[in-house]
Amino acid sequence: MIKCESSFNPFAVSSAGAVGLTQLMPCNIVDYKVSNKWNVQEQIRAGVRHFRDMLDIWEGRSPYEQFALAAASYNAGPNRVKRDGGIPNIPETRNYVKKLGDLFYQLVKDGYP
């Protein structure tokens, strides 16, 4: 996820205002009680917890669908994914879901858990 979000740059800032390794939006910084948005440990903790929360939203789906919808929710927001009834037709979001899935597949193929 970090590779897709920031290419491992802890000081990355998006045009939408997302910051850090996991590209946290300002609302997520507040929600996950990040006291220093430039602290790498806090960035990772909050980003992983946020992705976990996105997975929980889609619990009960097939593992593939749960992962894809969680990735789309992380990128475009869960309300947009719910409103669109799936992965939104936003090129950035579709590319993000594919890239994240491809990276995960490669890790599994290479023998990582």
Secondary structure, 3 states (H helix, E strand, C coil): CHHHHHCCCCCCECCCCCECCCCECHHHHHHCCCCCCCCHHHHHHHHHHHHHHHHHHCCCCCHHHHHHHHHHHHHHCHHHHHHHCCCCCCHHHHHHHHHHHHHHHHHHHCCCC
